[in-house]
């Protein structure tokens, strides 16, 4: 695929300043004709624990899984795992991957009909089985869907051990149905597996959610895309965050590559994402022009696009005090996601005063940046009296689903100027 | 025993047997390939660390920024120094000095900061004008006899006047070169076309031709007395002063330095003002950008500082350096370019050959 990388920054720093910020927008054209440059494997993991019998969830999950299978392109390898106290492969035969065709999709649909809800929840075991199946297809674009409705029942620490072992080996999008699952738990999985987490409040919405995820996964044409940041000895990466389409901190995912570092970006199709890079540099003399970092997009070891983040020191305050619009915007979007998390934590701890302040700030940031989606989610948890000043009141009664929706979706950002 | 091999690329010592250097990843063979065509860093000296984009991977600095401080040494015939100053992040001034026996061509240009790529404008302006000035003929020179291509031009202006024409021709060439930049290179040039000032002088024996567009200046400093500003700035301040405004008030106006003529695609027809004179007493021709004269608006003061610099200096280069240092010590708010050319009246000079060989210092 071909990529373009563009840096938005104010490279001018005041004398003695040492922080360099830039928003790097990476756009990929997708491969020619939308064809994948590698094979693809899709695994659907459906929670079949006993609780799934409630509210017709298992029936809806069957429908959703069948709809998802229908969306899998011919030739793509796939499997379906039934999640109980252990992992059971529902389709095809244990240890096998099917190749999508009208025949195998029909066979899969019949297998899904047999899915019964009667067992426990063992996410570590489910993910481990998925990883073993994916291991048969090195080089493939690997995507999994994990659907659950409850807490993980495995012994404490087991899921973390599994995640350490399989991290970034495939992309896993996690969905929780109902309101009895833990956002933090699915977020942990999604974060380590470079996927997304979201709530599906009503079982009837599952089909649309699954179709959307599979369609997006089928649109990916390259696996294992990486961001490489080369820094001179006078520069250190403070953080690398994806800031669009949603906030995700990649700083801790750094893999050293000499003095450079690599950050996994997962699989890509025709799309565009924004990253906020922050560097600490040794201040130079007035007039010095240095690169804080050379940012590259890689597929494997092939460099596909390069862009520089620069620093130039000046005594001209008219230059150095300008804040780049993109940097300011995404700094605000990251703060928005952060204050919502802080507000939710305070609210859960019964600290209504802090929660009110945090949600107030969130309302203000959401309004100022035109993030109407987040403002709407927020308005289900607090009464927004004046978004401009950030005056909010906590609602006396908040549906658990609404609070979870705010929790999972508040990392979604908007681009500069969008929705304003 | 263990044999160690130094990596030829990064000089790291690695145990023999390994095929690749663990530090830089290059193949460890006796005939190691040269570390690509990447250049060594001019700041930290790291070998082959400068990538195609001009930045060093080791120290991060932009390599090859030679324009930050430039010097041209024409020995006793003249010198020019251009410096970034202390406040600007790059040098948008440019200069040209070519010297021959008792002859000098000198050009100073100051890029207009509000335009895009002003450094490219000043650079191409001095080159274009400098190359054209080389054709300026010594007014006293007669066409070589017996050259079939030479005809005696009876209408040829006498004395220094012809030099003014050569300067006008050179500035016109520079104007065309700068205007052509708007549609090359970066597309942003079309929106804010590269622009610059220019001041040029051709010195042939005692004869001086000079001309200018914008607010870069020529001064004449005789054996005594204050310096004489030979140019009149194409600036808002000069314009309103000419119309009768109070000079002090006009110079303190925020618009004072706005120039009313420049070289660039949006400049319209450029009409450089050109003049000439023949020195009757020894003196110095000083060409400079506003990076120097801003600190010495008074001609008497300007003259005193230049005189002091000349007295303390071993030659024109030393004096030019001292004037640049003066501007930097005063704040260095703008790029500073100074060119100094001593001019001798006829009586002072020995008879000499008229063979002019101009050499570029660039």
Interface residues (C-beta under 8 A of the other chain):
Chain A: X12 X230 X231 X232 X233 X234 X235 X258 X281 X284 X286 X287 X288 X289 X290 X291 X292 X294 X306 X308 X310 X312 X313 X314 X315 X316 X319
Chain B: X23 X24 X25 X51 X53 X55 X56 X57 X58 X59 X60 X61 X62 X65 X68 X84 X86 X87 X88 X89 X90
